[in-house]
Amino acid sequence: MIKNYIKTAWRNLLKNKFYSLINIAGLTAGLAIGILILLWVQDELSFNSFHKNTPDIYRLELFGGTGASRQIFTVGVAPIGPLAKQQLPDVLDQVRITGNYDYSLYKYQDKVFGDENAVYADPSFFSVFDFHLVKGDPAKPFSDDNSVVITKSTAEKCFGLLNPIGKVIRADNKANFTVSGVIDDFPKNSDLNFDMIMPMSLHMKMMLAQKNDMTNNFNFFNYETFLLLKPGSDLKSLATKIRQIHLNHKADDTDAEYLLLPLSKMHLYNADMSDNGISTIRIFIIIAILILVIACINYVNLSTARSMLRSKEISMRKIVGAGKAQLFIQFIVETALLFSLATFLAIGLIYLLMPLFNQVASKQLVFNPGDYHIWLVILVAVAGTLAASSIYPALLLSSFEPLKALKGKISAGIGDVLFRKILVVTQFTFSIILIIGTIIITGQLNYMRSKNLGYDKSDVISVWMRDMAPHYEAAKAELLKQPGVLAVTRTNQNIVRFQGFTGDVQWDGKDPKDNLMVHPIVVDKDVISFFKMKMVAGTMFTGAKTDTARFVLNQAAIKEMGMKDAIGKRFKMEGIEGQIIGVVKDFHYASMKEKIAPAVFWYKPEYLNKMYIKTTRRDAPKALAAAEKAFKQYNGEYPFGYAFLDDIFNNIYQGEQRQGTLFTYFAGIAIFISCLGLLGLAAYTAQVRTREIGVRKVLGASVGRIVGLLAQDFIKLVFIAIVIATPLAWFAMHKWLEAYAYRINIGWWVFALAGLMAVVIAFATISFQSIKAALMNPVKSLRSE
């Protein structure tokens, strides 16, 4: 019996090649893209989930500052982790991680490497987290303060096939580190990813040598702290107790509030559970569902629309004894066969698209048929889509009354025209929402790229000076002689995105309740003119020794401090007391998701280690060659590294750019699938109205009039979809834009443009079949009827 069902279903697919091709193409595209999106979502949701202790690991974050400076800080003070472990029974262990900025050049014999991501970490890093030590002692990963744990790939790069344990790496030609352990390379779905890990105890000793005792310092925020808690711990109560520990050591930090962010949510949420990527995941899940729904609607629409053409076939089957259940099974088998073909083709399409998808999404997803997760995703997608698109057509096609069908008296009720119209409106509503979303996302991304940042970053090269820093003036003089070098300046960090911050500030008239968090950056005297920033009051540094006790603040800092006439006022930061000599106009030094926060320029030449070289696009190669020559003169074998500020700026929004590109592609695919369905319906409409078209042509109707006649019903449905989609899209995109402190306004023209695009696309799709029908010989049309 099943064999007969399959044979009949196959014959029906071959008999109606055009409609079968449209259904298979739509379902194949829908399944392939839907599964790719779901695989991407699965990968994003899997971040940090591979640790056995993941449910009980939390990152300790600080919600601090007052007024506009109040924000969540993912790094905190060094003592808080050990103190929490010591005083709170719920804290089983703690791990601190901080960046290693002390060394940048590493050597083993004649091999030199300098691009490693190195950090300092507590030994508990290897027991709290499941980063497997393949060589070394997990109980004692660091043999002493001058030992290092490296990854497999770093070991292969340094030592080839040699056993790395016990080998000595020379750092910056001033310190030796013995390899005490080797770990597997960090998984791609880990937010923690390093090449070299050195002991935190060494970092503490080095800071103490600089007269900075980090074991009791509650002013210096630079440590990422993770806590391993007892299962079932009360997070709110624990956070309150940790805050009290902080206040016991620094009573004036009354604004400090600690938050515990679960490791499993760290990739997609902020510590207050606000969005840090989860909204994108939800949007992409919705897109995957919409694409599958649109493909299902195509199938349902074409199946129900063509039911009239199969009414006599179905009636004859009933007359010769076929029951309703048998007919229902027959149509379910037809749908299952079509879906089987579509699934097979979709899997092949996934293999073809995977490299491109990984490139656009910046992922390394692998379509592994042996992974049950893959088949679970496929099973859910296929089963859900099959169920949604097969039951209604099967019930409809099996419910005909045979005598009425043979007499041709069921045309008014078959297929439920209203239901089909609702489905067409639904799929075009989804498509128009995606078009509007694409326009707004593209507009926001373009806005961020083109907005006036308050400084000029074009054609600026940044170079870490290292040993060239003490010879900066000589190097600068030599560079300015070179063609293509327009100007040179220096800072202590990246001007595009500030990293450090402090709350250790005082000023005249400060309210004891205020705790201003500022971003300090050490700059040279000519940084304002170099970057074409604007001073709104006072002056800039002159390079005199007295400048070390002077400060230039941005407008956001002055506003937050409540100063009306700031010039000459007392200001103290990190123990340095001086006065405010200037106010610089606000400029963007962070993501546009964040409001411009208080910033302080200060002058300390010994801290200036980052050089900026202004050039022209045409002369950039000459400027780079000159910079490399100057760098090599003082840094010898250390590899020369540089970056253009434009590239650094673009990297800040790299994730948004990738998501915007994917969104555009997905919207295009959804529209393509919708158009396939519309093409099939237009072909069907032209087929059932063949006699009418022939009569109209005989009576003198033009091709254009016939095309308009056939298209008008569909275009009306598209207009209804525009009306429905507009408020839904506005609401969705308004919520999306709320994540950006600086954003575009959603103008009426966005909806007008999206509606026009939808109408044009729909009309072009319908016209393809309409023109073909209108050009047919009317005599042939009438004879065929």
N, C-alpha and C positions, 0 to 999 in steps of 0.2 A: 504493500500500500504506500509506504513512504517513498519507495523507489518511483512509483507512478506520480506521486505528488511532485517529486523533484524533477522528473522528466517533463511534466506539464509546465512547471514553473520555468524551466530552462527554455522551453519552446516559446513561452510567452515573452520572455526577455528578448529572445532573438527576433521575434515577430515585430516587436516595437523597439527597434534599435535606437531611434532618436530619443525617446523618452527614457529608455533604460540607461543610455549614455549620460543624459542629464542627471538622473538620480544617482548613478554610480559616481560621476565626477563630483557632485555636491557632497555626497556622503564621504567619499575618499578624502577630499580636502578638509571637510569638517572634522572627521576622525583624526586625521594626521595632525592637524594644527591643534585640535583640542588636546590630544595626547601629549604633544610637545609642550604645550603650556602647562599641563598638569605635572609633567616631569620636572619642569622648571620650578613650579610651585613646591613640589615635593622636596627638591633639593634645597630651596630656601628655608623650608620649615624644618629641615633635618640638621641645620647648623647647631653645632655643639652638643648634639644628642648622643654621641658615641661614648661619652664617659659613663662609667657605671654609677658614679656619684652625681650625675647631672641634676636629678630632682632636689638635691640638698646643697648645691653650690650656688652662691649668690655673689654678685659684685656689689661691693659697698660703695655707694655714691653719695655725694654731698649736695644738698639743696641749700645754697648759701647766697649771701649778698642781700642788699635792700634796694628797693626801687627798681629802676631799669637794669641794674647790674645783677639782680637776682636770677640765678639760673642753676641748672643741674650740672655738676662737675663730675666727670667719670673718673678723675684722679683725685686723691686726697693726701693727707699727711702720712708720714712714715710710721709714727707710733701707734696709730689707732688699731691696726690689725693685731699686732702682738698684745696690746693691752686688752682688746676684746677677748682674745683667746685666754689670756691669763685670768680675767675677772669674771667672765660669763660662762657658766657651765654649758649653755646651748651651743657655744662655738667650739667645735671639735678641733678645728685647725684653720690656719690662715696662710695665704700666699700673697706676697707683694711682688710686683713687676714694675721696673722703671727702665727707660731707655738708656742705652750705653752710648754716651756721647764723648767718652774719654778716649776711645781708640777708633781708628778708622782704616788703618793700613795693617794688614796681616801678612806674615811671611812664613813659609816653611822651605828651608834650603833656598832653591832658586825660584820657587813659585811665589808670586805676589798676587794678593786679592784684596779688594777693598770695598766691595758693594754688599757686604753681609749685613743682615738685620740682626744686630746683637743687643741683648738686654741683660740686666741683672735680675735675678729672681731668688727667692728663698728655696732651700732644698725641698720643702714640702710641695713645690711645683710638681714633682714627679710622683707624689703619693696622692695628692688631692685630684689631679688630672690623670687621665689614662693616655699619656704620651709615652709609648713603650720604649724602654731602654733595651736596645739589642746588644749593647756591650756596656759593661760597667756594673756598678753595684747600686740597685734602686734604693737601698737603705742608706747609702752614703754616696750620692751622685757627685759631690765635690770632695776631692781628697784634701784640699786645702784652699786658701783664699786665691791662689793663683792657678786654679784648675778651670776647665771649661768643658761643657757638654755641647756637642755639635750634631747636626743632622746627618743622615746617610749621604745625601747629595753633597753637602759641604765636605764630608770626609773623602768622598770620591774625588772631588775637585782638588783637594789639598794633597791627599796621600795616594791616590790611585787605588791599587789593589793591596797596599800595605795595611797592616793592622794599625788603626789610628791610636789605640790606647797607649798612653805613655809618650806619644810624640809631642814635641814642644813647638808651639806657634809663637812667633815673635810679633808683638803688637806695637806699632809705631816706633820700632827700634828702641824701645825703652822698657818693655815688660815682657816676661816669658809666661806663657800659659800652657800647662800640661793637659792634654786631652784625657779626661777621666771617664767619659761616657759618650755613647753614640745612640741617638734615638731615631726612630723612623721619621721620615719626612711628615710634616704636619698634614693632616687631611685637608682636602680642598674645602670641606664644609666646616672649617674651624675658624673662629674669629681671632684665635691666637695662632700666630704663625711667625716663627723665628728661625734663624740659621745658627746662631750661637747663643748659649746661655751661660753667664758667669755668676758667681756667688754674690748674693746681696751683701754678705759680710764684708767683701772687698770694697763695695761701693760705700758702705758705712764708714770704713776706715779712711777712705780717700776724702769723704766729706768732712770727717773729723780733722784730718790734716789741714783742711782749708778753714778750720775753726767754725764748722757747721755741724753741731751735734744733732743728727737727725733722730736719735732715739727719744728726744724730748722736744722736737720742733713742730709746733702746731701752726706755723706760718707758711711753710713751704709745701705747696701742693704739686706733687709730681709722681705719685705712686698709685698704680692701679692695684686695688686690694680685693681679693676674693676670700670668702668665708665658707668653710664646710660646716654645716649646721646639723644638729640632731634632727632626725625626721620628726615632723609635726611641730616644730618650733613656732612660737607666736611671733611673727615677723614685726608686727607693729610694736609690741612690747620690747622686743629685742632692739629695734631701731631707737626707741626712746632711751634705753639703757646705754647704748653706744653714744648717743648724744650727751648723756650725762657724764660719761667718761671724758669726752672732749671738753665739756664745760668745767670739769674739775681741774683741767690743766690750763684752760684758757677761758676764763669766766666771761670775757667781753664778747665772745662769739655767740651772742644770744640768738642771732639769726640762723645759726647752723641747724640743719635738720638732715638726719641721715635716712637714706632710702636703701632698700635691699632689692636688687634686680636679679631675678632668677636667671641662671646661665642659659636655660632653654629658651628664654625670651630676649636675650641680650642682642641678638642679631636684628630683631624687628621692632623692639619696643624701647622707649626710654624708661628710666627708673620709676617715673610716675604713671607708667602704663600708657603714656601718650604715644602717638604714631612715630615710628622711626623706620618705616618700611612695610608695616603690616597692611596699610591701606592699599599699597601697590599689589600685594599678594591677593587681597580681596578683589581688587579690580580685575586682575588677570584671571582669577577663578571665574568671575562673572563673565569675562570675555570668552573663556573656554566654553562655558555653558551656553552663552548666546550663540556662538558659532555652531555648536552641536544642535541647538534648538532650531536655528535657521535652516540647517540641513534637513532636520526632521520635518519642518514645515513644508519644505519643497516636496518631500516625498508624499506627505499627507495631501497636499494640495493637488499634485498631479494624479495621485491615485483616486481621490474622490472626484476630481473633475472628469477623469476619463472613465468613470464608472458607467456613464450613460452609453459609452461605446462598447462596454462589455456586458450590458444588460441582457442582450439576447443570448450570449454565450452562457451566462449564469442561469438564465431561465431554462434553457435546454438541459442543462445539467440537473436542475431540480425536477424537470418533467421525467427524465430518465431514471430518477430515483435518488439523486444526491441529497443528503440531509444538510440542514443548516450547519451542524457541527463539522461535517466533512468539507463544506465550502469554506468555513472559517479556517480550518486547518490548512486548506489549499492556499489561501491568501497569506497566512502566516508563513508557510513554507516559501512562498514567492518572496516575501519580504526578507526572510532569513537568508535565502540564497543570494539575494541582491546585497545584503549586508555582509555576507561572507566574502563575496567578491570585493566589496568596498574595503573591508578590513584587511584582506590580503594585499590589496593595492596600497592601502594606507601605511602598512608596515614597510613596504618597499619605498614609499615616498618619505617616510621618517628617516630611513637609512640615507636617502639622497640629500635630505634637507638638514640632517644633524650637523655636518661641518659648518654650513652657513649659519644655522641657528646658534651654535656655540660661539661663532665669531661675533655675531651681532649682540648676543646676550653676555659675552665675556664669561662663558662657562666652559666646563669640560665634561659635559654630560655624555654618557655612553648608553646607547640603546642596546642593552644586554638581554637577549631573549631568555637567558637562564635565570634572570633575576625575577623572583616571584612578585616583587613590587611592581615591575613593569607590567606583568600580566594582570595584576590586580587593577591597575589603572586602566588597562585596555578593557578588561572584563566589565568594570563599572561603567566606562564610557559607552561601550558597545551595547551592553544589556539595557542601560537606561535609555539610550537612543532608540534601540530596537523596540522596546516596550512602548515608548512614547509615540513612535511613528507607525506601528503596525496594527494595534488593536482597533482603533476607530475605522480605518479603511476596511479591515477585514469584517468587522461587524456590519458596516454599510453595504459592502459588496455581497454579503451572504444573506441580506434581508429583503431582496427584491421579491415582488409577487410575479411569478412567471407569466401568467396570462396578460397582465397589464404591460409587462416588459415587451412581450411579443407583439402586442398591438400598438406599442410606441406611446403608451399613455402615462409614462412615469417621468417624463422629462422635467416637469416642474419641481419635483421633490428630490430627485436623485442628486446626491453630492452636496446638498444644502449650500446654495450659492452664498448665503449670508455668512455661513461658517468659513467658507473659503476666503471671502473678503476680509473677515476678521484676521485670518492667518496672514494674508498678504500685508495688511496694515501692521500687524505685530512684527513681522520680520523687517519691514522697512522702518518701523519705529526704532528697532534695535540698531539698524544700519545707520540711521540719521544720528542717533545718539553717539555712535562711534565716530562719525564724521565730525560732529561738533567737538567731541573730546579731542580728536586729532588736531583740529584747528587751534583749540585753546592751549593744549600742551605744547604744540610747536611755537605758538605765540609767546608763551611764558619762557620757554627755553631761549628763544631769540631775544627776548627782553633782557634776560640775565646776561647774555653774551654782549649785547650792545649798550646796556645802561651805562651812563657816566658814573664811574666808580669813585670819582673824586681825586683820581691820580691817573697818570699816563703810564701804562704798562707795555705799550707796543714796542717791539724790537728791543727789549731789554733782556740781557743775558745775566743770569745769576751764577756765581761760582763760589764754592766754599774755599777760603784762602788757605787754611791750614797753616803751614810754616811761612807762607807769604805774608801773613797778617802783620808781623813786626816790621815788615819792609813795605808796607802799603804805600806810603808816600812816594817811594822810588818807583814801585811798580806802576802806580797811577800816572806819574810823570812820563814814564816810558810808553804806556798805553795811549796817552793823549797825543803822542807824536804820530801814532799809526793812522793811516787812512781808514775812514769808516768808524772810528771811535769818537763819538760826540761828547760824552761825559762819563764820569766814573764817580761812584759813591759807595758807601758801605753801611751795613746794619749788623745786628747780631742774630737776626732770624728772617724768615720769609715774610716779605712785605704783603704778599697776597693773602696769607692766612696766618695770623698770629697764633702762637702755641701757649705761651706762658701767661699766668695771671697771678695776682696777689690781692689780699685784702688788708695788708699791713700798710695802711695809708692814714694820714692825719692832715687836717687843714683848718684854717681859721674859721671859726663858727660851726664846727662839726657838731651835730647832735650825737650824744653818746649812744643813741639807739641805732644810728646809721652805721652800716658796714659796707662800704663801697668796694666792689670787686673790680679791679682795673687790669687791663692788658698792658704791661710795660714793654717797650721796645727801645733798645739802645740804637741811636742813629748818629750819623756824622752831621757836620754843620751844614752840608749842602744838599741834604736829602729832600728838602722842600722844593728847591729849584730843579733838582734832577727829575723828580716825579711830577713836577708841575702841580703841586698841591697849592692850596690857598690859605694864607694866614688871615684870620678875621680880626685879630688883635695882637698887639705886642710884636716881638721879634723872635728870630730863630737863634740858635747857638752860633757863636763866632769862632769856636775852637780854643778859647782861652781856658786856663785851668779852672777858673771860677765857674765854668759851665757845668762842672760836676755837681754843683749844688743848685742847679737851675732846672726847671721842668717846663715842657710845652705839652698842654693837654688838648684833647679834642673837644668839640662842642658838647658831645654827649656827656663827658665827664663834668664839664663846667655846669651843665644843666642839672645833673644829678646831685651835684654838691650844693646847688642853690646859690651860686655866686653870680652877682650882677656885674661887678667890676673886679675881674680875677687878677689882672696884672699887678704884680708886686705882692700878692697875698702869700702867706706862709703855706708851704706844702711839704709833707714828710712822707717818704716811701721807703720801706725796708731799712729803716734806721738812718737814712740820709735825709737831713733836714735842709731845706732851701726855700726857694720862692718860685712862683709861676711867672715866666717871662713872656709867654705867648700862648695863643689859642689857635689851633689849626682847624680848618673846616672839616666836618665829618667826612670820612671816606670809608669805603667798604673793604674791610680786611678779613672778612669771614664769609660764609655762605649767606645768600640772600634769604635763606630760611630764618636767619637770625637778624634781629634789629642791631643797628650799629651800637656797640657797647662802649663804655668809657675806656679810653686809651691814654697812655702817658709816654711821651718821648723824653728820654733822658740821655745824658752824654757821659760815656765812660769808655774811652778809646781802647782800653785793654780788653773789652768785651766784644769789640767789633771784628767779626770774622767772616762776614759774607759780603762779597763784592758784587756790585751791579755795574754793568757796562751798557751804555746806551749807544745803539748803532742805527743803521738804516737797513731795510730789507735787502737792498742790493749789495751792501758792503758787509753783511753779516759774516760770510766766510772769512774775510780778511780780519775782522774783529775777533772771531773765534781763534784764528791762527795766532794772533798777537797775544790773546789771553792765555792760550796754551803754552806759548813760549815763556811768558812771564811766570806762569804757574810752575813749569818744569824747572825754571831757574832756582826756585827756592824749595821745591818739593821732590826733586830727583825722580825716583822710580815710582812714586805714587801716581796712580792713573788719574788723568785729568777728567773731571766731570763738570758738566754744565747743564743748565736748563733755561729755556725761554719762559719768561713770566706768563706769556699768553698760554703756553702749554700747561703750566702749573695751575693757572686759573681754570682752564677747561677741564682739568682732571677733577676739580672740586665737584663739577656737575656731570662727571662721566656716567654715574649711575642713572641720573635723570635722562641724560642723552640716550643711553641704551634703551631705557624703558620707553622713551618717546618714539624711538625708531621701531621697537617691537609693536607698540600700540598702533603706529601707522600701518605696519604690515598686516596686523591682525584685522584692523578696520577694513583694509583693502580686500582681504580674503573674505570677510563677512559680506561685503558688498558684492563681491564676485559670486558667492554662493547664492545670495538673494537674486541676483540677475539671472543666474541659471534657472532658478524656479520661475521667474517672471518670463523668461524665454520659453520655457515649456508651456506655461499657461497661455502665452500669446499664440504659440503654435496650435494648441488645442482649440482656442477661440476661433482662430482662422479656419481650422479644420471643420468645426461644427457649423460655421457660418458661410461655408463655401457657396451654397446656393444663393444666399442673400447678397454676397459680394458679386456673384455673376449677374444677378438681376440688376443691381445698382449700376454696374458697368454698362450693361446693355442700355439702361435708361440715361446714360451720359455722365455718371459720377466720375470725377477725376481720381487719379492715384492718391493725391494729397488728401482729398476728402475721405476716401476710404481708410487711409492710414489714420487720419484723425478720429474717424468713427471707431475704429478698433482700439485706438490708444486711450480714448477719453475716459473710459471706465477705470482703467488702471491708474491713470494720472490722478483721478479724483481720490483714489485710495492712498496714493503717495502724499497728497496734500493733507489728508486726514492724519497720516503718520507724522507729518511735519508738525501739525498742531499738538499732537500728543507728545512727541519727542522733545519739543522745545523746553517746556517747564522741567521735565525730568532731567534733561541734560544740563540745564542751568543749575539746578540744585546739586547734582553730582559734581560738576566742575567747580562750583562755588566752594563746596566742602574741600575739594582737592587743593584749591588755591589757598585755602586758609593756612596750609602748612608753610607758606612763604610770607615772610614779613614784608617783602617788597614784591608786588605782583601786578599783573595787568588787570584792567577792567574788562568785564565781559560785555562787549557792545552788541547792539541789535544786529549789526552787519554780520556777526558770526552765524547767527541763526538763518539770516537771509541767504548767506553764501552756502551754508550746508543744505538748506532747502532747495536752492537752485541746482546745486550739484546732484542732489537726489533725483530731482525732476528730469534733468538732462540725462543722467545715467539710465533712469527707467525708460524715458522716451526712446533713447538710442537702442536699448535692448528690445523694446516692443516693436520698434520700427523695422528691425531686421526681418521679423516674420511678417509683419503687416505689409510691408512693401512687396515681399515675395508673393503674398496672397493677392494683393491688388494688381500685380502684373500678370497674373494667370489669364489665359484665354477664357473669356466668359462662357463661350460655347462649351469648352471642355469642362468648366466648373459646373454648368447646368447639367451636362450629360452625366457627370460623375454622381449626381444626386438622383 
